Amino acid sequence: MLEQYETLKTLSLIAEDSPKPTQYLCTPRELILRSNADWDKINRDMRTLASEELVEIVPSAAAPLFSITSKGMDKILSLEGKTNYKRK
């Protein structure tokens, strides 16, 4: 799995606990606590994933917020050999 998809997987695990995973806004703190990567790597990965339309980056005064898109959920599921994400 390409390195940025490890970061996508971390975001998907955080978001899946939410009733609407694609609407969940994840903080950098959550990502740092759940990842083995440092912030610089996470930030680079998120920008790459945003260019692939797998995540959205929401600017915020304190720090950016991240959400996984339906396309991002589908990507993680396909990498795991599972069926497509069911939109809620």
Backbone torsions as a table, in degrees:
resi	resn	phi	psi	omega
1	MET	NA	131.7	177.0
2	LEU	-61.2	149.1	-173.3
3	GLU	-56.4	-39.3	-178.3
4	GLN	-65.4	-24.7	179.3
5	TYR	-75.4	-20.8	171.4
6	GLU	-65.8	-41.2	177.7
7	THR	-67.5	-39.5	176.1
8	LEU	-61.6	-41.2	178.7
9	LYS	-62.0	-42.0	177.8
10	THR	-60.6	-45.7	178.1
11	LEU	-62.0	-40.9	-179.3
12	SER	-65.3	-37.5	178.4
13	LEU	-65.7	-38.9	177.4
14	ILE	-66.6	-45.7	-175.2
15	ALA	-72.7	-28.4	-174.2
16	GLU	-65.4	-17.4	176.7
17	ASP	-77.3	-11.1	-179.5
18	SER	-86.0	148.1	176.9
19	PRO	-60.1	-30.7	178.3
20	LYS	-129.3	84.9	-173.7
21	PRO	-54.2	-36.0	-177.3
22	THR	-77.4	-7.7	176.8
23	GLN	-104.0	-6.0	-179.5
24	TYR	-70.9	131.0	178.0
25	LEU	-102.4	111.6	-176.1
26	CYS	-92.7	138.1	178.8
27	THR	-89.9	158.0	174.2
28	PRO	-57.2	-36.8	179.9
29	ARG	-58.3	-45.6	178.6
30	GLU	-59.6	-43.6	-179.9
31	LEU	-64.7	-43.3	-179.7
32	ILE	-63.1	-42.9	-178.6
33	LEU	-67.0	-30.1	-176.2
34	ARG	-98.4	-2.1	-175.2
35	SER	-114.0	156.6	172.9
36	ASN	-89.2	-7.8	-177.5
37	ALA	-89.2	158.8	175.8
38	ASP	-86.2	171.1	-174.7
39	TRP	-61.0	-40.1	-179.5
40	ASP	-58.6	-44.1	179.2
41	LYS	-67.5	-44.5	178.7
42	ILE	-58.4	-45.8	-179.0
43	ASN	-62.2	-44.5	176.7
44	ARG	-60.6	-45.8	179.7
45	ASP	-60.5	-42.4	-178.8
46	MET	-64.0	-37.8	178.6
47	ARG	-67.7	-39.0	175.6
48	THR	-64.2	-46.0	179.9
49	LEU	-64.0	-35.5	177.3
50	ALA	-66.0	-36.8	178.6
51	SER	-67.4	-24.3	176.4
52	GLU	-90.4	2.1	-179.4
53	GLU	62.8	31.3	178.4
54	LEU	-96.0	-20.2	174.4
55	VAL	-138.8	161.7	172.4
56	GLU	-117.2	139.0	176.2
57	ILE	-107.5	121.7	-178.5
58	VAL	-105.6	114.2	178.6
59	PRO	-63.3	143.7	179.2
60	SER	-143.8	158.3	-178.1
61	ALA	-62.3	-43.5	-176.2
62	ALA	-81.5	-50.6	-177.2
63	ALA	-162.5	156.5	178.6
64	PRO	-66.1	153.4	174.6
65	LEU	-114.1	151.5	-175.0
66	PHE	-126.3	139.6	173.3
67	SER	-133.7	146.0	178.2
68	ILE	-87.4	139.5	178.9
69	THR	-89.6	168.4	174.8
70	SER	-59.3	-38.6	177.6
71	LYS	-62.8	-37.8	176.9
72	GLY	-66.0	-41.2	176.8
73	MET	-63.0	-43.3	178.1
74	ASP	-60.7	-39.7	-179.1
75	LYS	-63.3	-46.7	179.0
76	ILE	-61.8	-45.3	-179.5
77	LEU	-63.3	-39.5	179.8
78	SER	-67.6	-36.8	176.8
79	LEU	-65.2	-27.1	178.8
80	GLU	-92.4	-0.1	179.5
81	GLY	74.5	26.5	-179.4
82	LYS	-106.9	172.0	179.9
83	THR	-75.9	170.7	-177.0
84	ASN	-65.4	155.4	179.9
85	TYR	-64.2	134.4	177.0
86	LYS	-90.3	114.0	-179.3
87	ARG	-71.5	137.1	-179.8
88	LYS	-101.9	NA	NA
